[in-house]
Amino acid sequence: MGLEDEAKAYALSKKKLFNEELRDLQLTMIKYINANLYDSHEKDNALRQLHSSVLWAEEAAELHGIK
């Protein structure tokens, strides 16, 4: 494997780890919100926005990479 292939593999593994950790944290937040808030329009909106934030973060990682 060449140096370029190693760099690509490293970047891919970093992105995969980022996405996995992000989704784990999203699940933690969903559980926390569901456990502590009553059903309401605002709660539903918060959960939708959380999902949207995760998708945008994944898109940013895809387009611009991970620090």
mmCIF file of the N, C-alpha and C atoms, coordinates in Angstrom:
data_MODEL
# 
_entry.id   MODEL 
# 
loop_
_atom_site.group_PDB 
_atom_site.id 
_atom_site.type_symbol 
_atom_site.label_atom_id 
_atom_site.label_alt_id 
_atom_site.label_comp_id 
_atom_site.label_asym_id 
_atom_site.label_entity_id 
_atom_site.label_seq_id 
_atom_site.pdbx_PDB_ins_code 
_atom_site.Cartn_x 
_atom_site.Cartn_y 
_atom_site.Cartn_z 
_atom_site.occupancy 
_atom_site.B_iso_or_equiv 
_atom_site.pdbx_formal_charge 
_atom_site.auth_seq_id 
_atom_site.auth_comp_id 
_atom_site.auth_asym_id 
_atom_site.auth_atom_id 
_atom_site.pdbx_PDB_model_num 
ATOM 1   N N  . MET A 1 1  ? 0.845   -1.174 0.000  1.00 0.00 ? 1  MET A N  1 
ATOM 2   C CA . MET A 1 1  ? 0.000   0.000  0.000  1.00 0.00 ? 1  MET A CA 1 
ATOM 3   C C  . MET A 1 1  ? 0.890   1.237  0.000  1.00 0.00 ? 1  MET A C  1 
ATOM 4   N N  . GLY A 1 2  ? 0.586   2.153  -0.884 1.00 0.00 ? 2  GLY A N  1 
ATOM 5   C CA . GLY A 1 2  ? 1.369   3.369  -0.990 1.00 0.00 ? 2  GLY A CA 1 
ATOM 6   C C  . GLY A 1 2  ? 0.976   4.397  0.053  1.00 0.00 ? 2  GLY A C  1 
ATOM 7   N N  . LEU A 1 3  ? 1.770   5.434  0.136  1.00 0.00 ? 3  LEU A N  1 
ATOM 8   C CA . LEU A 1 3  ? 1.535   6.496  1.105  1.00 0.00 ? 3  LEU A CA 1 
ATOM 9   C C  . LEU A 1 3  ? 0.176   7.159  0.883  1.00 0.00 ? 3  LEU A C  1 
ATOM 10  N N  . GLU A 1 4  ? -0.187  7.369  -0.369 1.00 0.00 ? 4  GLU A N  1 
ATOM 11  C CA . GLU A 1 4  ? -1.471  7.994  -0.686 1.00 0.00 ? 4  GLU A CA 1 
ATOM 12  C C  . GLU A 1 4  ? -2.633  7.104  -0.241 1.00 0.00 ? 4  GLU A C  1 
ATOM 13  N N  . ASP A 1 5  ? -2.510  5.803  -0.460 1.00 0.00 ? 5  ASP A N  1 
ATOM 14  C CA . ASP A 1 5  ? -3.551  4.872  -0.036 1.00 0.00 ? 5  ASP A CA 1 
ATOM 15  C C  . ASP A 1 5  ? -3.681  4.845  1.490  1.00 0.00 ? 5  ASP A C  1 
ATOM 16  N N  . GLU A 1 6  ? -2.548  4.919  2.168  1.00 0.00 ? 6  GLU A N  1 
ATOM 17  C CA . GLU A 1 6  ? -2.574  4.953  3.630  1.00 0.00 ? 6  GLU A CA 1 
ATOM 18  C C  . GLU A 1 6  ? -3.267  6.214  4.127  1.00 0.00 ? 6  GLU A C  1 
ATOM 19  N N  . ALA A 1 7  ? -3.003  7.338  3.489  1.00 0.00 ? 7  ALA A N  1 
ATOM 20  C CA . ALA A 1 7  ? -3.632  8.599  3.876  1.00 0.00 ? 7  ALA A CA 1 
ATOM 21  C C  . ALA A 1 7  ? -5.146  8.542  3.661  1.00 0.00 ? 7  ALA A C  1 
ATOM 22  N N  . LYS A 1 8  ? -5.565  7.977  2.553  1.00 0.00 ? 8  LYS A N  1 
ATOM 23  C CA . LYS A 1 8  ? -7.001  7.831  2.279  1.00 0.00 ? 8  LYS A CA 1 
ATOM 24  C C  . LYS A 1 8  ? -7.659  6.914  3.302  1.00 0.00 ? 8  LYS A C  1 
ATOM 25  N N  . ALA A 1 9  ? -7.001  5.806  3.621  1.00 0.00 ? 9  ALA A N  1 
ATOM 26  C CA . ALA A 1 9  ? -7.537  4.861  4.603  1.00 0.00 ? 9  ALA A CA 1 
ATOM 27  C C  . ALA A 1 9  ? -7.637  5.519  5.976  1.00 0.00 ? 9  ALA A C  1 
ATOM 28  N N  . TYR A 1 10 ? -6.640  6.308  6.342  1.00 0.00 ? 10 TYR A N  1 
ATOM 29  C CA . TYR A 1 10 ? -6.655  7.009  7.627  1.00 0.00 ? 10 TYR A CA 1 
ATOM 30  C C  . TYR A 1 10 ? -7.809  8.013  7.680  1.00 0.00 ? 10 TYR A C  1 
ATOM 31  N N  . ALA A 1 11 ? -7.968  8.795  6.622  1.00 0.00 ? 11 ALA A N  1 
ATOM 32  C CA . ALA A 1 11 ? -9.040  9.790  6.578  1.00 0.00 ? 11 ALA A CA 1 
ATOM 33  C C  . ALA A 1 11 ? -10.406 9.108  6.630  1.00 0.00 ? 11 ALA A C  1 
ATOM 34  N N  . LEU A 1 12 ? -10.549 8.002  5.941  1.00 0.00 ? 12 LEU A N  1 
ATOM 35  C CA . LEU A 1 12 ? -11.814 7.272  5.947  1.00 0.00 ? 12 LEU A CA 1 
ATOM 36  C C  . LEU A 1 12 ? -12.119 6.716  7.333  1.00 0.00 ? 12 LEU A C  1 
ATOM 37  N N  . SER A 1 13 ? -11.120 6.180  8.001  1.00 0.00 ? 13 SER A N  1 
ATOM 38  C CA . SER A 1 13 ? -11.343 5.629  9.344  1.00 0.00 ? 13 SER A CA 1 
ATOM 39  C C  . SER A 1 13 ? -11.688 6.742  10.329 1.00 0.00 ? 13 SER A C  1 
ATOM 40  N N  . LYS A 1 14 ? -11.063 7.910  10.167 1.00 0.00 ? 14 LYS A N  1 
ATOM 41  C CA . LYS A 1 14 ? -11.359 9.043  11.024 1.00 0.00 ? 14 LYS A CA 1 
ATOM 42  C C  . LYS A 1 14 ? -12.796 9.527  10.823 1.00 0.00 ? 14 LYS A C  1 
ATOM 43  N N  . LYS A 1 15 ? -13.227 9.570  9.569  1.00 0.00 ? 15 LYS A N  1 
ATOM 44  C CA . LYS A 1 15 ? -14.590 9.991  9.259  1.00 0.00 ? 15 LYS A CA 1 
ATOM 45  C C  . LYS A 1 15 ? -15.605 8.989  9.799  1.00 0.00 ? 15 LYS A C  1 
ATOM 46  N N  . LYS A 1 16 ? -15.288 7.702  9.668  1.00 0.00 ? 16 LYS A N  1 
ATOM 47  C CA . LYS A 1 16 ? -16.177 6.659  10.174 1.00 0.00 ? 16 LYS A CA 1 
ATOM 48  C C  . LYS A 1 16 ? -16.311 6.764  11.693 1.00 0.00 ? 16 LYS A C  1 
ATOM 49  N N  . LEU A 1 17 ? -15.210 6.965  12.389 1.00 0.00 ? 17 LEU A N  1 
ATOM 50  C CA . LEU A 1 17 ? -15.238 7.109  13.837 1.00 0.00 ? 17 LEU A CA 1 
ATOM 51  C C  . LEU A 1 17 ? -16.043 8.343  14.242 1.00 0.00 ? 17 LEU A C  1 
ATOM 52  N N  . PHE A 1 18 ? -15.858 9.444  13.521 1.00 0.00 ? 18 PHE A N  1 
ATOM 53  C CA . PHE A 1 18 ? -16.615 10.668 13.793 1.00 0.00 ? 18 PHE A CA 1 
ATOM 54  C C  . PHE A 1 18 ? -18.116 10.410 13.671 1.00 0.00 ? 18 PHE A C  1 
ATOM 55  N N  . ASN A 1 19 ? -18.521 9.777  12.577 1.00 0.00 ? 19 ASN A N  1 
ATOM 56  C CA . ASN A 1 19 ? -19.946 9.502  12.359 1.00 0.00 ? 19 ASN A CA 1 
ATOM 57  C C  . ASN A 1 19 ? -20.516 8.581  13.424 1.00 0.00 ? 19 ASN A C  1 
ATOM 58  N N  . GLU A 1 20 ? -19.760 7.557  13.814 1.00 0.00 ? 20 GLU A N  1 
ATOM 59  C CA . GLU A 1 20 ? -20.233 6.630  14.844 1.00 0.00 ? 20 GLU A CA 1 
ATOM 60  C C  . GLU A 1 20 ? -20.410 7.342  16.184 1.00 0.00 ? 20 GLU A C  1 
ATOM 61  N N  . GLU A 1 21 ? -19.428 8.152  16.570 1.00 0.00 ? 21 GLU A N  1 
ATOM 62  C CA . GLU A 1 21 ? -19.517 8.876  17.837 1.00 0.00 ? 21 GLU A CA 1 
ATOM 63  C C  . GLU A 1 21 ? -20.634 9.910  17.798 1.00 0.00 ? 21 GLU A C  1 
ATOM 64  N N  . LEU A 1 22 ? -20.791 10.573 16.665 1.00 0.00 ? 22 LEU A N  1 
ATOM 65  C CA . LEU A 1 22 ? -21.854 11.556 16.520 1.00 0.00 ? 22 LEU A CA 1 
ATOM 66  C C  . LEU A 1 22 ? -23.217 10.894 16.685 1.00 0.00 ? 22 LEU A C  1 
ATOM 67  N N  . ARG A 1 23 ? -23.420 9.740  16.052 1.00 0.00 ? 23 ARG A N  1 
ATOM 68  C CA . ARG A 1 23 ? -24.698 9.027  16.167 1.00 0.00 ? 23 ARG A CA 1 
ATOM 69  C C  . ARG A 1 23 ? -24.930 8.514  17.591 1.00 0.00 ? 23 ARG A C  1 
ATOM 70  N N  . ASP A 1 24 ? -23.861 8.071  18.260 1.00 0.00 ? 24 ASP A N  1 
ATOM 71  C CA . ASP A 1 24 ? -23.998 7.644  19.662 1.00 0.00 ? 24 ASP A CA 1 
ATOM 72  C C  . ASP A 1 24 ? -24.443 8.814  20.542 1.00 0.00 ? 24 ASP A C  1 
ATOM 73  N N  . LEU A 1 25 ? -23.832 9.967  20.328 1.00 0.00 ? 25 LEU A N  1 
ATOM 74  C CA . LEU A 1 25 ? -24.217 11.151 21.098 1.00 0.00 ? 25 LEU A CA 1 
ATOM 75  C C  . LEU A 1 25 ? -25.632 11.599 20.763 1.00 0.00 ? 25 LEU A C  1 
ATOM 76  N N  . GLN A 1 26 ? -26.018 11.456 19.513 1.00 0.00 ? 26 GLN A N  1 
ATOM 77  C CA . GLN A 1 26 ? -27.387 11.790 19.119 1.00 0.00 ? 26 GLN A CA 1 
ATOM 78  C C  . GLN A 1 26 ? -28.372 10.898 19.868 1.00 0.00 ? 26 GLN A C  1 
ATOM 79  N N  . LEU A 1 27 ? -28.086 9.616  19.925 1.00 0.00 ? 27 LEU A N  1 
ATOM 80  C CA . LEU A 1 27 ? -28.962 8.681  20.632 1.00 0.00 ? 27 LEU A CA 1 
ATOM 81  C C  . LEU A 1 27 ? -29.048 9.036  22.111 1.00 0.00 ? 27 LEU A C  1 
ATOM 82  N N  . THR A 1 28 ? -27.924 9.402  22.699 1.00 0.00 ? 28 THR A N  1 
ATOM 83  C CA . THR A 1 28 ? -27.917 9.822  24.102 1.00 0.00 ? 28 THR A CA 1 
ATOM 84  C C  . THR A 1 28 ? -28.812 11.041 24.298 1.00 0.00 ? 28 THR A C  1 
ATOM 85  N N  . MET A 1 29 ? -28.705 12.010 23.412 1.00 0.00 ? 29 MET A N  1 
ATOM 86  C CA . MET A 1 29 ? -29.535 13.211 23.509 1.00 0.00 ? 29 MET A CA 1 
ATOM 87  C C  . MET A 1 29 ? -31.019 12.893 23.322 1.00 0.00 ? 29 MET A C  1 
ATOM 88  N N  . ILE A 1 30 ? -31.331 12.022 22.380 1.00 0.00 ? 30 ILE A N  1 
ATOM 89  C CA . ILE A 1 30 ? -32.730 11.636 22.166 1.00 0.00 ? 30 ILE A CA 1 
ATOM 90  C C  . ILE A 1 30 ? -33.299 10.999 23.420 1.00 0.00 ? 30 ILE A C  1 
ATOM 91  N N  . LYS A 1 31 ? -32.549 10.080 24.010 1.00 0.00 ? 31 LYS A N  1 
ATOM 92  C CA . LYS A 1 31 ? -33.004 9.426  25.240 1.00 0.00 ? 31 LYS A CA 1 
ATOM 93  C C  . LYS A 1 31 ? -33.193 10.442 26.365 1.00 0.00 ? 31 LYS A C  1 
ATOM 94  N N  . TYR A 1 32 ? -32.256 11.377 26.493 1.00 0.00 ? 32 TYR A N  1 
ATOM 95  C CA . TYR A 1 32 ? -32.336 12.386 27.543 1.00 0.00 ? 32 TYR A CA 1 
ATOM 96  C C  . TYR A 1 32 ? -33.559 13.281 27.352 1.00 0.00 ? 32 TYR A C  1 
ATOM 97  N N  . ILE A 1 33 ? -33.781 13.725 26.137 1.00 0.00 ? 33 ILE A N  1 
ATOM 98  C CA . ILE A 1 33 ? -34.934 14.585 25.847 1.00 0.00 ? 33 ILE A CA 1 
ATOM 99  C C  . ILE A 1 33 ? -36.232 13.830 26.110 1.00 0.00 ? 33 ILE A C  1 
ATOM 100 N N  . ASN A 1 34 ? -36.318 12.591 25.631 1.00 0.00 ? 34 ASN A N  1 
ATOM 101 C CA . ASN A 1 34 ? -37.540 11.802 25.837 1.00 0.00 ? 34 ASN A CA 1 
ATOM 102 C C  . ASN A 1 34 ? -37.802 11.505 27.306 1.00 0.00 ? 34 ASN A C  1 
ATOM 103 N N  . ALA A 1 35 ? -36.745 11.333 28.074 1.00 0.00 ? 35 ALA A N  1 
ATOM 104 C CA . ALA A 1 35 ? -36.903 11.011 29.494 1.00 0.00 ? 35 ALA A CA 1 
ATOM 105 C C  . ALA A 1 35 ? -37.284 12.227 30.327 1.00 0.00 ? 35 ALA A C  1 
ATOM 106 N N  . ASN A 1 36 ? -36.990 13.432 29.838 1.00 0.00 ? 36 ASN A N  1 
ATOM 107 C CA . ASN A 1 36 ? -37.165 14.610 30.679 1.00 0.00 ? 36 ASN A CA 1 
ATOM 108 C C  . ASN A 1 36 ? -38.197 15.619 30.209 1.00 0.00 ? 36 ASN A C  1 
ATOM 109 N N  . LEU A 1 37 ? -38.697 15.459 29.008 1.00 0.00 ? 37 LEU A N  1 
ATOM 110 C CA . LEU A 1 37 ? -39.677 16.420 28.510 1.00 0.00 ? 37 LEU A CA 1 
ATOM 111 C C  . LEU A 1 37 ? -41.002 15.737 28.206 1.00 0.00 ? 37 LEU A C  1 
ATOM 112 N N  . TYR A 1 38 ? -42.076 16.465 28.467 1.00 0.00 ? 38 TYR A N  1 
ATOM 113 C CA . TYR A 1 38 ? -43.404 15.977 28.112 1.00 0.00 ? 38 TYR A CA 1 
ATOM 114 C C  . TYR A 1 38 ? -43.577 16.065 26.598 1.00 0.00 ? 38 TYR A C  1 
ATOM 115 N N  . ASP A 1 39 ? -44.463 15.235 26.063 1.00 0.00 ? 39 ASP A N  1 
ATOM 116 C CA . ASP A 1 39 ? -44.764 15.295 24.645 1.00 0.00 ? 39 ASP A CA 1 
ATOM 117 C C  . ASP A 1 39 ? -45.344 16.670 24.316 1.00 0.00 ? 39 ASP A C  1 
ATOM 118 N N  . SER A 1 40 ? -44.753 17.303 23.330 1.00 0.00 ? 40 SER A N  1 
ATOM 119 C CA . SER A 1 40 ? -45.214 18.635 22.923 1.00 0.00 ? 40 SER A CA 1 
ATOM 120 C C  . SER A 1 40 ? -44.659 18.938 21.540 1.00 0.00 ? 40 SER A C  1 
ATOM 121 N N  . HIS A 1 41 ? -45.206 19.970 20.967 1.00 0.00 ? 41 HIS A N  1 
ATOM 122 C CA . HIS A 1 41 ? -44.718 20.439 19.664 1.00 0.00 ? 41 HIS A CA 1 
ATOM 123 C C  . HIS A 1 41 ? -43.260 20.862 19.775 1.00 0.00 ? 41 HIS A C  1 
ATOM 124 N N  . GLU A 1 42 ? -42.928 21.516 20.879 1.00 0.00 ? 42 GLU A N  1 
ATOM 125 C CA . GLU A 1 42 ? -41.559 21.995 21.069 1.00 0.00 ? 42 GLU A CA 1 
ATOM 126 C C  . GLU A 1 42 ? -40.570 20.840 21.204 1.00 0.00 ? 42 GLU A C  1 
ATOM 127 N N  . LYS A 1 43 ? -40.976 19.790 21.908 1.00 0.00 ? 43 LYS A N  1 
ATOM 128 C CA . LYS A 1 43 ? -40.113 18.610 22.029 1.00 0.00 ? 43 LYS A CA 1 
ATOM 129 C C  . LYS A 1 43 ? -39.901 17.969 20.666 1.00 0.00 ? 43 LYS A C  1 
ATOM 130 N N  . ASP A 1 44 ? -40.970 17.823 19.902 1.00 0.00 ? 44 ASP A N  1 
ATOM 131 C CA . ASP A 1 44 ? -40.856 17.252 18.556 1.00 0.00 ? 44 ASP A CA 1 
ATOM 132 C C  . ASP A 1 44 ? -39.939 18.099 17.682 1.00 0.00 ? 44 ASP A C  1 
ATOM 133 N N  . ASN A 1 45 ? -40.069 19.410 17.805 1.00 0.00 ? 45 ASN A N  1 
ATOM 134 C CA . ASN A 1 45 ? -39.216 20.312 17.033 1.00 0.00 ? 45 ASN A CA 1 
ATOM 135 C C  . ASN A 1 45 ? -37.749 20.160 17.459 1.00 0.00 ? 45 ASN A C  1 
ATOM 136 N N  . ALA A 1 46 ? -37.497 20.041 18.743 1.00 0.00 ? 46 ALA A N  1 
ATOM 137 C CA . ALA A 1 46 ? -36.126 19.856 19.239 1.00 0.00 ? 46 ALA A CA 1 
ATOM 138 C C  . ALA A 1 46 ? -35.514 18.571 18.680 1.00 0.00 ? 46 ALA A C  1 
ATOM 139 N N  . LEU A 1 47 ? -36.289 17.499 18.650 1.00 0.00 ? 47 LEU A N  1 
ATOM 140 C CA . LEU A 1 47 ? -35.790 16.222 18.117 1.00 0.00 ? 47 LEU A CA 1 
ATOM 141 C C  . LEU A 1 47 ? -35.517 16.314 16.618 1.00 0.00 ? 47 LEU A C  1 
ATOM 142 N N  . ARG A 1 48 ? -36.387 17.012 15.886 1.00 0.00 ? 48 ARG A N  1 
ATOM 143 C CA . ARG A 1 48 ? -36.155 17.205 14.452 1.00 0.00 ? 48 ARG A CA 1 
ATOM 144 C C  . ARG A 1 48 ? -34.891 18.019 14.203 1.00 0.00 ? 48 ARG A C  1 
ATOM 145 N N  . GLN A 1 49 ? -34.719 19.064 14.990 1.00 0.00 ? 49 GLN A N  1 
ATOM 146 C CA . GLN A 1 49 ? -33.544 19.915 14.823 1.00 0.00 ? 49 GLN A CA 1 
ATOM 147 C C  . GLN A 1 49 ? -32.260 19.176 15.194 1.00 0.00 ? 49 GLN A C  1 
ATOM 148 N N  . LEU A 1 50 ? -32.336 18.326 16.184 1.00 0.00 ? 50 LEU A N  1 
ATOM 149 C CA . LEU A 1 50 ? -31.180 17.505 16.554 1.00 0.00 ? 50 LEU A CA 1 
ATOM 150 C C  . LEU A 1 50 ? -30.790 16.611 15.383 1.00 0.00 ? 50 LEU A C  1 
ATOM 151 N N  . HIS A 1 51 ? -31.776 15.967 14.790 1.00 0.00 ? 51 HIS A N  1 
ATOM 152 C CA . HIS A 1 51 ? -31.514 15.105 13.635 1.00 0.00 ? 51 HIS A CA 1 
ATOM 153 C C  . HIS A 1 51 ? -30.910 15.921 12.485 1.00 0.00 ? 51 HIS A C  1 
ATOM 154 N N  . SER A 1 52 ? -31.462 17.091 12.256 1.00 0.00 ? 52 SER A N  1 
ATOM 155 C CA . SER A 1 52 ? -30.952 17.963 11.208 1.00 0.00 ? 52 SER A CA 1 
ATOM 156 C C  . SER A 1 52 ? -29.505 18.357 11.484 1.00 0.00 ? 52 SER A C  1 
ATOM 157 N N  . SER A 1 53 ? -29.187 18.668 12.721 1.00 0.00 ? 53 SER A N  1 
ATOM 158 C CA . SER A 1 53 ? -27.817 19.046 13.093 1.00 0.00 ? 53 SER A CA 1 
ATOM 159 C C  . SER A 1 53 ? -26.826 17.924 12.821 1.00 0.00 ? 53 SER A C  1 
ATOM 160 N N  . VAL A 1 54 ? -27.229 16.707 13.124 1.00 0.00 ? 54 VAL A N  1 
ATOM 161 C CA . VAL A 1 54 ? -26.354 15.561 12.875 1.00 0.00 ? 54 VAL A CA 1 
ATOM 162 C C  . VAL A 1 54 ? -26.113 15.398 11.377 1.00 0.00 ? 54 VAL A C  1 
ATOM 163 N N  . LEU A 1 55 ? -27.160 15.513 10.589 1.00 0.00 ? 55 LEU A N  1 
ATOM 164 C CA . LEU A 1 55 ? -26.998 15.393 9.138  1.00 0.00 ? 55 LEU A CA 1 
ATOM 165 C C  . LEU A 1 55 ? -26.096 16.489 8.578  1.00 0.00 ? 55 LEU A C  1 
ATOM 166 N N  . TRP A 1 56 ? -26.243 17.711 9.082  1.00 0.00 ? 56 TRP A N  1 
ATOM 167 C CA . TRP A 1 56 ? -25.385 18.800 8.617  1.00 0.00 ? 56 TRP A CA 1 
ATOM 168 C C  . TRP A 1 56 ? -23.934 18.574 9.036  1.00 0.00 ? 56 TRP A C  1 
ATOM 169 N N  . ALA A 1 57 ? -23.719 18.070 10.234 1.00 0.00 ? 57 ALA A N  1 
ATOM 170 C CA . ALA A 1 57 ? -22.353 17.788 10.688 1.00 0.00 ? 57 ALA A CA 1 
ATOM 171 C C  . ALA A 1 57 ? -21.712 16.710 9.827  1.00 0.00 ? 57 ALA A C  1 
ATOM 172 N N  . GLU A 1 58 ? -22.481 15.678 9.488  1.00 0.00 ? 58 GLU A N  1 
ATOM 173 C CA . GLU A 1 58 ? -21.957 14.624 8.613  1.00 0.00 ? 58 GLU A CA 1 
ATOM 174 C C  . GLU A 1 58 ? -21.630 15.182 7.225  1.00 0.00 ? 58 GLU A C  1 
ATOM 175 N N  . GLU A 1 59 ? -22.471 16.073 6.743  1.00 0.00 ? 59 GLU A N  1 
ATOM 176 C CA . GLU A 1 59 ? -22.225 16.698 5.441  1.00 0.00 ? 59 GLU A CA 1 
ATOM 177 C C  . GLU A 1 59 ? -20.954 17.549 5.483  1.00 0.00 ? 59 GLU A C  1 
ATOM 178 N N  . ALA A 1 60 ? -20.773 18.296 6.553  1.00 0.00 ? 60 ALA A N  1 
ATOM 179 C CA . ALA A 1 60 ? -19.567 19.119 6.701  1.00 0.00 ? 60 ALA A CA 1 
ATOM 180 C C  . ALA A 1 60 ? -18.327 18.241 6.742  1.00 0.00 ? 60 ALA A C  1 
ATOM 181 N N  . ALA A 1 61 ? -18.407 17.113 7.448  1.00 0.00 ? 61 ALA A N  1 
ATOM 182 C CA . ALA A 1 61 ? -17.269 16.195 7.511  1.00 0.00 ? 61 ALA A CA 1 
ATOM 183 C C  . ALA A 1 61 ? -16.960 15.620 6.140  1.00 0.00 ? 61 ALA A C  1 
ATOM 184 N N  . GLU A 1 62 ? -17.997 15.332 5.388  1.00 0.00 ? 62 GLU A N  1 
ATOM 185 C CA . GLU A 1 62 ? -17.807 14.764 4.050  1.00 0.00 ? 62 GLU A CA 1 
ATOM 186 C C  . GLU A 1 62 ? -17.154 15.783 3.103  1.00 0.00 ? 62 GLU A C  1 
ATOM 187 N N  . LEU A 1 63 ? -17.628 17.013 3.166  1.00 0.00 ? 63 LEU A N  1 
ATOM 188 C CA . LEU A 1 63 ? -17.136 18.050 2.251  1.00 0.00 ? 63 LEU A CA 1 
ATOM 189 C C  . LEU A 1 63 ? -15.789 18.641 2.645  1.00 0.00 ? 63 LEU A C  1 
ATOM 190 N N  . HIS A 1 64 ? -15.576 18.811 3.955  1.00 0.00 ? 64 HIS A N  1 
ATOM 191 C CA . HIS A 1 64 ? -14.396 19.555 4.409  1.00 0.00 ? 64 HIS A CA 1 
ATOM 192 C C  . HIS A 1 64 ? -13.415 18.729 5.242  1.00 0.00 ? 64 HIS A C  1 
ATOM 193 N N  . GLY A 1 65 ? -13.800 17.510 5.566  1.00 0.00 ? 65 GLY A N  1 
ATOM 194 C CA . GLY A 1 65 ? -12.919 16.656 6.337  1.00 0.00 ? 65 GLY A CA 1 
ATOM 195 C C  . GLY A 1 65 ? -13.062 16.861 7.838  1.00 0.00 ? 65 GLY A C  1 
ATOM 196 N N  . ILE A 1 66 ? -12.294 16.085 8.581  1.00 0.00 ? 66 ILE A N  1 
ATOM 197 C CA . ILE A 1 66 ? -12.304 16.102 10.036 1.00 0.00 ? 66 ILE A CA 1 
ATOM 198 C C  . ILE A 1 66 ? -11.002 16.750 10.503 1.00 0.00 ? 66 ILE A C  1 
ATOM 199 N N  . LYS A 1 67 ? -11.076 17.549 11.545 1.00 0.00 ? 67 LYS A N  1 
ATOM 200 C CA . LYS A 1 67 ? -9.853  18.186 12.109 1.00 0.00 ? 67 LYS A CA 1 
ATOM 201 C C  . LYS A 1 67 ? -8.913  17.139 12.625 1.00 0.00 ? 67 LYS A C  1 
# 
